[in-house]
Amino acid sequence: MNAVLAGGVLADPRRGTLEAGDLAVASGRISQVAATAKEQMDNREPAERVDVSGCLVMPGNVCAHHHLY
């Protein structure tokens, strides 16, 4: 299934950033991260659009908590 997670806050642990944008998924893998991912996906295959406004979108298996000592 192809999908676009649209309008969320994208967490990038490698860069340490939180930015608004869309994330496109194709064949179970992230295929594009951009403000216009849906437009790019439409040229390949139809994608399900999931509104994730107000949600944090982050990769799996990322520990998102801190221990402050």
Phi and psi in degrees as GROMACS dihedral restraints (atoms count N, CA, C in turn):
[ dihedral_restraints ]
;  ai    aj    ak    al  type     phi  dphi    fc
    3     4     5     6     1  -104.0    20    10
    4     5     6     7     1   141.6    20    10
    6     7     8     9     1  -149.5    20    10
    7     8     9    10     1   156.3    20    10
    9    10    11    12     1  -122.0    20    10
   10    11    12    13     1   121.2    20    10
   12    13    14    15     1   -89.9    20    10
   13    14    15    16     1   107.7    20    10
   15    16    17    18     1  -108.1    20    10
   16    17    18    19     1   135.2    20    10
   18    19    20    21     1    84.4    20    10
   19    20    21    22     1    12.4    20    10
   21    22    23    24     1   -90.6    20    10
   22    23    24    25     1   179.6    20    10
   24    25    26    27     1  -100.0    20    10
   25    26    27    28     1   116.3    20    10
   27    28    29    30     1   -92.0    20    10
   28    29    30    31     1   123.9    20    10
   30    31    32    33     1   -93.9    20    10
   31    32    33    34     1   127.5    20    10
   33    34    35    36     1  -119.0    20    10
   34    35    36    37     1    97.6    20    10
   36    37    38    39     1   -66.0    20    10
   37    38    39    40     1   -26.5    20    10
   39    40    41    42     1   -66.9    20    10
   40    41    42    43     1   -42.2    20    10
   42    43    44    45     1   -92.2    20    10
   43    44    45    46     1   -14.5    20    10
   45    46    47    48     1    69.5    20    10
   46    47    48    49     1    39.5    20    10
   48    49    50    51     1  -121.6    20    10
   49    50    51    52     1   156.7    20    10
   51    52    53    54     1  -126.6    20    10
   52    53    54    55     1   115.7    20    10
   54    55    56    57     1  -137.7    20    10
   55    56    57    58     1   145.2    20    10
   57    58    59    60     1   -71.3    20    10
   58    59    60    61     1   143.1    20    10
   60    61    62    63     1   170.6    20    10
   61    62    63    64     1  -173.0    20    10
   63    64    65    66     1  -115.8    20    10
   64    65    66    67     1   151.3    20    10
   66    67    68    69     1  -129.3    20    10
   67    68    69    70     1   123.7    20    10
   69    70    71    72     1   -99.6    20    10
   70    71    72    73     1   137.4    20    10
   72    73    74    75     1  -122.0    20    10
   73    74    75    76     1   129.4    20    10
   75    76    77    78     1  -133.4    20    10
   76    77    78    79     1   128.8    20    10
   78    79    80    81     1    54.4    20    10
   79    80    81    82     1    39.3    20    10
   81    82    83    84     1    79.3    20    10
   82    83    84    85     1     7.0    20    10
   84    85    86    87     1  -128.9    20    10
   85    86    87    88     1   149.3    20    10
   87    88    89    90     1   -64.6    20    10
   88    89    90    91     1   123.4    20    10
   90    91    92    93     1  -106.7    20    10
   91    92    93    94     1   -24.1    20    10
   93    94    95    96     1  -162.5    20    10
   94    95    96    97     1   144.8    20    10
   96    97    98    99     1  -127.9    20    10
   97    98    99   100     1   117.5    20    10
   99   100   101   102     1  -168.9    20    10
  100   101   102   103     1   169.2    20    10
  102   103   104   105     1   -72.2    20    10
  103   104   105   106     1   -17.9    20    10
  105   106   107   108     1  -126.1    20    10
  106   107   108   109     1    37.9    20    10
  108   109   110   111     1   -59.5    20    10
  109   110   111   112     1   -36.7    20    10
  111   112   113   114     1   -61.6    20    10
  112   113   114   115     1   -43.0    20    10
  114   115   116   117     1   -61.5    20    10
  115   116   117   118     1   -39.9    20    10
  117   118   119   120     1   -68.0    20    10
  118   119   120   121     1   -39.9    20    10
  120   121   122   123     1   -68.2    20    10
  121   122   123   124     1   -33.6    20    10
  123   124   125   126     1   -58.8    20    10
  124   125   126   127     1   -27.2    20    10
  126   127   128   129     1   -75.1    20    10
  127   128   129   130     1   -19.8    20    10
  129   130   131   132     1   -95.7    20    10
  130   131   132   133     1   -71.2    20    10
  132   133   134   135     1  -143.0    20    10
  133   134   135   136     1   153.9    20    10
  135   136   137   138     1   -59.4    20    10
  136   137   138   139     1   138.3    20    10
  138   139   140   141     1  -121.4    20    10
  139   140   141   142     1   145.2    20    10
  141   142   143   144     1   -76.8    20    10
  142   143   144   145     1   132.7    20    10
  144   145   146   147     1  -100.3    20    10
  145   146   147   148     1   123.1    20    10
  147   148   149   150     1  -113.7    20    10
  148   149   150   151     1   118.6    20    10
  150   151   152   153     1   -78.1    20    10
  151   152   153   154     1   113.3    20    10
  153   154   155   156     1  -114.6    20    10
  154   155   156   157     1    28.4    20    10
  156   157   158   159     1   -55.3    20    10
  157   158   159   160     1   133.7    20    10
  159   160   161   162     1    81.2    20    10
  160   161   162   163     1     3.8    20    10
  162   163   164   165     1  -110.8    20    10
  163   164   165   166     1   149.8    20    10
  165   166   167   168     1   -90.0    20    10
  166   167   168   169     1   124.9    20    10
  168   169   170   171     1  -108.4    20    10
  169   170   171   172     1   120.8    20    10
  171   172   173   174     1  -142.3    20    10
  172   173   174   175     1   156.3    20    10
  174   175   176   177     1   -64.4    20    10
  175   176   177   178     1   156.4    20    10
  177   178   179   180     1   -70.8    20    10
  178   179   180   181     1   162.9    20    10
  180   181   182   183     1    58.7    20    10
  181   182   183   184     1    32.6    20    10
  183   184   185   186     1  -109.4    20    10
  184   185   186   187     1   123.4    20    10
  186   187   188   189     1   -76.8    20    10
  187   188   189   190     1   112.3    20    10
  189   190   191   192     1  -101.5    20    10
  190   191   192   193     1    21.7    20    10
  192   193   194   195     1  -119.0    20    10
  193   194   195   196     1   162.9    20    10
  195   196   197   198     1  -126.3    20    10
  196   197   198   199     1   148.3    20    10
  198   199   200   201     1  -112.3    20    10
  199   200   201   202     1   117.9    20    10
  201   202   203   204     1  -104.0    20    10
  202   203   204   205     1   118.2    20    10
